[in-house]
Structure formats: C-alpha cells, structure tokens
Amino acid sequence: MALQRAEWTDVAACRGIESHLFFPPDAMESREVRSRRERQAKQVCADCHVREECLSSALTQRESYGIWGGLTEVERRSLLRR
Ligand code: SF4
C-alpha cells in the first residue's frame, strides 16, 4: 500500500536536516559548491526509506527546484522526457 505524503514525510531521512542542502540558495552558487551540496544531499537520499514515494511525488507535482528522491531538477526533467 502506498504511503500518503503526510505519512512518508514523517519518516524521511532529510527530516530535521537543513533544507539548504537540498535547495539552491537565492544567491549565485559556484559549480563546485553546488556539486558538493548535491552530492551530500544525494547521500542522504540514498539511505532514505521513502525515496520512491518522494521521487514519485516530485515527478507528479513537477517540482521545479531541489533534490527530491535523490535526483536534481535537471535529472527529473530528463526522466520525464523519456
Ligand atoms: S528521498 Fe531525499 S529528499 Fe526525498 S524524503 Fe528522502 S531524504 Fe528527503
């Protein structure tokens, strides 16, 4: 049975972790800093038990920014084009 969003967000591995790890800052971010931030976020996602639910929700909602389900917005857009 699929979990509802209110349920899976309760057990998300990113719960309690600063959101700036998963979303780009308003100010410019260098390629190196962005790469390091995204790598760290993806490491959190890799250990997340609700990664599938998160990615599915992000794809359905067409989330435009941030790391969701272990994928960046660019990776999600690419996935949706297939
Ligand atoms: S997959 Fe990543 S962004 Fe999604 S809930 Fe889990 S830790 Fe958070």
Residues whose N, C-alpha, C, O or C-beta is under 5 A from the ligand:
A	BS01	SF4	A12 A13 C14 V44 C45 C48 V50 R51 C54 I67 W68 G69 G70
